[in-house]
Amino acid sequence: MEYTSTDKMAIFQPIKLGTMELKNRIGIGPYGSHPSDPDGCPNDLTVEYYRQLAQSGVGYI
C-alpha cells in the first residue's frame, strides 16, 4: 500500500469519538512512571504531568 502526504497528515485532523470532539488523533495512554500518594491517588506531580501533556497538543489521554 502506498501512502500520500495527505494520508500521513490525517493524524493532525480533528475526529469525533462518541460525544467528544478531539482536535487531533494523537493519544497517549496513562502509565505508571509518576509517583502517587501511599493510598494510590495521583499526587500534584502526576496531575501536573498530565496537564502539561494535554496543553502540548495530545488529543486524548
C-alpha positions in Angstrom: 0.0 0.0 0.0 1.3 3.4 -0.9 0.6 6.4 1.3 0.5 10.1 0.2 1.4 13.0 2.3 -2.3 13.8 3.0 -2.7 10.3 4.4 0.1 10.9 6.9 -1.4 14.2 7.9 -4.7 12.7 9.0 -3.2 12.3 12.4 -3.4 16.0 12.8 -7.1 16.3 11.8 -10.0 16.5 14.3 -12.0 13.4 15.0 -15.2 12.7 16.9 -15.3 9.9 19.4 -18.8 9.4 20.7 -19.7 12.8 22.1 -16.2 14.1 22.3 -14.6 16.2 19.5 -10.8 15.8 19.6 -8.5 18.3 18.0 -6.3 15.6 16.6 -5.7 11.8 16.6 -2.7 11.9 18.8 -3.2 10.0 22.0 -1.1 8.7 24.9 -2.1 6.0 27.4 -1.7 6.6 31.1 1.3 4.8 32.6 2.8 4.5 36.0 6.0 6.5 35.6 4.9 9.1 38.1 4.6 8.6 41.8 1.3 8.6 43.6 0.3 9.0 47.2 0.6 6.0 49.5 -3.2 5.4 49.1 -2.7 5.1 45.3 -4.2 8.5 44.4 -2.3 10.7 41.9 -0.3 13.4 43.5 0.3 17.0 42.4 3.3 16.0 40.3 1.3 13.4 38.4 -1.6 15.9 37.8 0.9 18.5 36.5 2.5 15.9 34.1 -0.9 15.1 32.5 -1.9 18.8 32.5 1.3 19.6 30.5 0.6 16.7 28.1 -2.9 18.0 27.5 -1.6 21.5 26.8 1.1 20.4 24.5 -1.3 19.1 21.9 -2.0 15.5 22.8 -5.6 14.9 21.6 -6.5 12.4 24.3 -5.0 10.7 27.3 
